[in-house]
């Protein structure tokens, strides 16, 4: 396929005012200024002339529960939290994500080509996230990276979930203590396995921690309040672990300190009500303040808290509240790719990367903008003109 005649924003800093992208075998083969006629002689391709539309990398949702909390299916379709055990590192999101959840189609229509999906925040340790593409029937065919992160949670959600069960945790102290204990045991397990001592037996509950301890994947910390953010950082520092700060609702109150700490933030969902105590300071300005302080940031809808298709609009509202518009686009493309550890494949338009491309009739952060085409691995998975027939 060749896509030509568009305003190409590569998200690397390179912009082509009237550019052409050549796709081959699901990858980007070439990007250049000029029309399709400038392609090498003898090239036989399907030509998609988009006539001045915006051509961008496919949008990326950095934190959601799409397909794991299915829409309109109640308990039968809700596999987000294993509420009876506070520590469940061995749970795998890929065993619960249903790609035929209606939210996947909504994502594709919005130009969202990939998403980080995993367990919710009722548990201190919730399990393993997966980074997946957004179009297909079998989750195994959509995986870009799995496991991609280990979910942990602080604050109100674990406290509320376990307060009625007569067991820990019911305080922030217990949440931190349970997490420390679990990581401590995991480190001991790793050391024993590496030493290869006689009698060592692999432990199904401990094996999922090895990618975390080996810095192959980060902790994915559900944190809203400033004190919970600092507790997460304290524990990550104690054990020398990578981590993302997900939600980070009070990040704007501690932006300089967070910049010094160096952990990236996935901010949102700000397009929702302040439904609980720990989100009372939630605001669209947060990501702009963090960005200005030098924190690597991405926007999240936290679907289904906010609907997945509102992702570019959430970025636009952040721009309205002070985030530079270029940074708004980065917050839903290259930044989440970097934060999720998949920037070698997605997040920008570069030769050799996956041909995950969204074509819009204008700036996607504006509410009236339409998605014209969504392309995943070089295949058109959404064509607005087909819906109009």
Secondary structure, DSSP 8 states (H G I E B T S, - for coil): -EEEEEEEE-SSS-EEEEEEEEEETTEEEEEEES-GGGS-TT----EEE-TT-EEEE-EEEEEE-TTTB-TT-GGGGB-S--TT-SB-TT-BGGGT--TTSHHHHHHHHTTEEEEEE---SSSSEEEEEEEEES--S-HHHHEEEEEEEEEEE-THHHHHHHHTTTSS-SSHHHHHHHHHHHHHHHHHHHHHHHHT-TT----HHHHTTHHHHTTSSEEEEEE-SHHHHHHHHHHHHHHT--EEEEE-TTGGGSHHHHHHHT-EEEE---SS---SGGGTT--THHHHHHHHHT--EEE--TTTTS-GGGHHHHHHHHHHTT--HHHHHHTTTHHHHHHTT-TTTSSS--TTSB--EEEESS-TTSTT--EEEEEETTEEEEEHHHHT-
